[in-house]
Amino acid sequence: MENIVITAIIKSKPDCENELFEVLHQVVHPSRNESGCITYKLHKSLDEQGVFVFYEIWQDEESLKKHIESNHYKAYRLQAEQLIESRNVHRLFLV
């Protein structure tokens, strides 16, 4: 089974950048500690204010599914919901 790569591009609503960053940052450490997590990194755009990118590599589909069902992921999604203008998630595999 191939590893699953996720890029999630998240743009904050105007004036919500700092608050969104705090919410996003809180999910990083517990996600990195999950079984099946190979890489979990949060990036901030140099060119566009309020844009963040998660770059993740998961061992397999089951690991990713458990991540999405985790309490810390659900809490992040709930807390970030009102702070996000757009969210684009790309599920990828290495070719």
C-alpha positions in Angstrom: 0.0 0.0 0.0 1.3 3.4 -0.9 1.7 6.2 1.6 -1.0 8.9 1.5 0.2 12.5 1.2 -2.2 15.3 2.2 -1.8 19.0 1.4 -4.5 21.1 3.0 -4.4 24.8 2.0 -6.3 26.9 4.5 -7.1 30.6 4.2 -8.3 32.5 7.2 -11.1 35.0 7.2 -9.9 38.6 7.4 -8.6 39.5 10.8 -8.6 35.9 12.0 -5.1 34.9 11.0 -3.6 34.8 14.5 -6.5 33.0 16.0 -6.6 30.4 13.2 -2.8 29.9 13.6 -3.3 29.1 17.3 -6.0 26.5 16.5 -4.0 24.9 13.7 -0.8 24.8 15.8 -2.6 22.9 18.6 -3.4 19.9 16.3 0.3 19.4 15.2 1.8 17.7 18.2 -0.9 15.2 18.9 -1.2 14.4 15.2 2.6 13.7 15.0 2.2 11.3 17.8 -0.5 9.2 16.1 0.3 5.7 14.9 0.8 5.8 11.1 1.9 9.4 11.0 5.1 9.7 9.0 5.1 13.5 8.6 2.8 16.3 9.9 3.9 19.9 9.2 2.2 23.2 9.3 3.5 26.0 7.0 2.6 29.7 6.8 2.7 31.4 3.4 5.4 34.0 2.8 3.4 35.5 -0.1 -0.2 35.6 1.1 -1.4 36.7 4.5 -3.6 34.3 6.3 -2.7 31.2 4.2 -1.5 28.1 5.9 -0.6 24.7 4.5 -0.6 21.3 6.2 1.8 18.8 4.6 1.1 15.3 5.9 2.2 11.8 5.1 0.3 8.9 6.4 1.3 5.2 6.4 -2.0 4.1 4.9 -5.7 4.8 4.5 -6.5 3.3 7.9 -4.0 5.6 9.7 -5.6 8.6 7.9 -9.1 7.5 8.9 -8.1 7.2 12.5 -6.6 10.7 12.4 -9.8 12.2 11.0 -11.8 10.4 13.8 -9.4 11.5 16.6 -10.6 13.9 19.3 -7.9 16.4 18.6 -8.7 16.5 14.9 -12.5 16.9 15.6 -11.7 19.7 18.1 -9.5 21.5 15.6 -12.2 21.4 12.9 -14.9 22.7 15.3 -12.7 25.5 16.6 -11.5 26.5 13.1 -14.8 26.4 11.4 -15.7 30.1 11.9 -12.2 31.3 11.2 -11.7 29.8 7.8 -12.5 31.5 4.5 -11.5 28.5 2.4 -10.0 25.0 2.8 -8.7 22.9 -0.1 -7.5 19.4 0.7 -5.6 17.3 -1.8 -5.1 13.6 -1.3 -2.0 12.5 -3.2 0.4 9.6 -3.8 4.0 9.6 -5.0 4.3 8.8 -8.7 
